[in-house]
């Protein structure tokens, strides 16, 4: 149980385009999901906390107009990187908190974004 | 502010040898502590967690960790390492497991056959 999926696993796009990444909790309902960014050989940095049905809470320094987060249902959150640039290339990982067991986050497999 | 330090960037051990990965944290209250493992190009898998109670916690894959409040440490151990344990290991601290986590910079484990 407690499986989180992400789609796509890899995406390559041209500079200036937008990319949407989906995060799904497959066998549990997640009132809260988190989006992290991981640079090569670096730690995970929290970008935002997404609560179902409300606006996401962004960490300091994260541009909310550039990284649009939507959490429209208890099993799906999306991250849209708008007007992507090469510096947005990174590994994006989501996690989800089970609403019935709020003490643990379950992580997705990540999405590798490359912006040309 | 909470923080996590993993002082060892890389560690190499021989298969069958024991392993200890260090983690020190800074947190203003009773911390929730976690160890995660990440294989190349993959997400994170939870190895174990500590919230309260027994300070020695057992996890999956034969790992254990000991919480030492006096040393602000939560070191990960395994008595006998397998080649498949080669991966990146992250220690994390949070106000609660379901709340936002602060991660250390990770320790890359290499296992020599």
Interface residues (C-beta under 8 A of the other chain):
Chain A: X4 X6 X32 X34 X41 X42 X43 X44 X45 X46 X49 X93 X95 X97 X98 X102 X103 X104 X105 X106 X107 X108 X109 X110 X112
Chain B: X32 X36 X41 X42 X43 X44 X45 X46 X49 X51 X90 X96 X97 X98 X100 X101 X102 X103 X104 X105 X106
